[in-house]
Amino acid sequence: MSEYLFVYSTLMEPNIQKAVLGRFIPGAPDALPGYRRAPILRGTFTYFIVVPQADSVVEGLVLEVSADELEKCDRYEGDSCRRFRVQLQSGLEAWVYGT
């Protein structure tokens, strides 16, 4: 069974998708209302997560992934954020990583 995953940062990049998932997924443009991107420092690398903010919108892509691929994304994202369900601007329900 497929799952939807909303991505807005490194997982939008084809080379990162290939490294994490073993394939490139073009995805479909969508947006996440009620959140903003916030920087987080992990080691010496700064990356982004989404955090709630009522008047903001995060642009990104929706990927259709398998349960196995979703677990691979969990390992890639690590413990600095959590995966949770959101409703996207399109009305689609998807997983996203953030706080």
ABEGO torsion letter per residue (X at the ends): XBBBBBBABAAABAAAAAAAAGBBBAEBBBBBBGBBBBBBBBEABBBBBBBBBAABBBBBBBBBBBAAAAAAAAAAAEAABBBBBBBBAAGBBBBBBBX
